[in-house]
Amino acid sequence: MLGKISNVVLVLVYYSILTSSYSNGYPLSTQNRWIIDESTKQRSKLVCGNWAGHLEPMLPEGLNKKPLKDLVSQLVNQRFNCVRLTYAIYMWTRYENNVVEDTLRDLRIHKEVVKGISKSNPSLLKMTHIQVFDTLVKELGDQNVMVLLDNHVSKAKWCCNDDDGNGFFYDKYFDPLEWMQGLSLVGKHYAGNSVVVAMSLRNELHGPRQNKGDWYHYMSEGAKTIHKANPQVLVVVSGLNYDTEFHFLKRKPLKLNIGKKLVYETHLYSWSGVGILNLKETWTMQPLNKICANSLEALDNQVGFLRSGSDAAPIIFSEFGFDESGSNEEDNNFLTCLQTYLVGNDLDWGLWAFQGSYYLRDDKAQVDENFGLMDSSWTHLRYPNFNEKFQLLIRKIQGKLF
């Protein structure tokens, strides 16, 4: 299999060199399995870095490390053209007028974090959380980076585990009406903003309350809510079981009246399961060819089928990641396999994560992110060979479609 993969990669390198330019048009739309610029019909491939802003401080991470302009420049220098910017619903429905410095004080955020923000981004401390997000969105636009706004959670906190209260409709913190209110507020707020090209319904639905009936109902209602508030943005729909399962759509497709704006998203990590296939601790226990073939077959069965047929729609692999120290053999083998799938299918994607650290995570201050593109100082790449490893994923194979 790996020999065949090598041949595929060589072909893809050749074609990607011919069609490597980006189209960052607005608004975006869909044509079958592709995301396109509505005006030119040129493919617009989303190459996203996940930038977390959904934890308790309700701030994009890293503002204590470098000026905002420099943070965005670091992302651009690695050839990302998109940020999947995560947020909490409560920031919009309950804390929309809260000022950043007050929130940090109430959370008793480590003084070094506050000192760092005061040095690198002093004006942001006096802003509301929403104003900080606006400032980041503007800077991303100034540097030609598109934004996918991701509703990660309702209550601001780390995601995810099955009993976190944020997992599925009617969980402790997941009131469907407040959720739709939040989506509407976000959609209206960014209506007409050409930087924000997409909005997701919800990150990684999970937990014991999951059921298909509520999924169909609330995914439909949420999609209509976003489209009514902001008809220009793509509407990104997540599946069940931590965004790994859509197989039920084979029998009953999701029918939405939102024009050509529907996009599906999926996630995968080395420890994830895909349907009945459990991948945890398998990437070093079985021959790579075997586990890779089984994984990709399961992935197509659960998700990949969505990009073909009469109801074909784009799929964005909006989260995958690996230990960027390079020392985790499980992750390294997993990444080798997944890259063949992403490149071979020329998929849009989002790497978890851009951030090298967190202000506060699980009640711990200044937590390092092993999966971060940046190191904990936000100065250097955590994985020195990133550019070499990811150059094929960044390139676009399919260019102009019409």
PyMOL commands that set and color helices and strands:
alter all, ss='L'
color gray80, all
select helices_A, chain A and resi 2-18+68-77+89-93+100-106+111-120+122-126+129-142+176-189+212-229+247-250+288-302+304-307+329-344+386-394
alter helices_A, ss='H'
color red, helices_A
select strands_A, chain A and resi 28-31+34-37+47-51+82-88+146-153+196-200+234-237+262-268+273-274+277-278+315-320+348-351+357-361+364-368
alter strands_A, ss='S'
color yellow, strands_A
deselect
rebuild
show_as cartoon
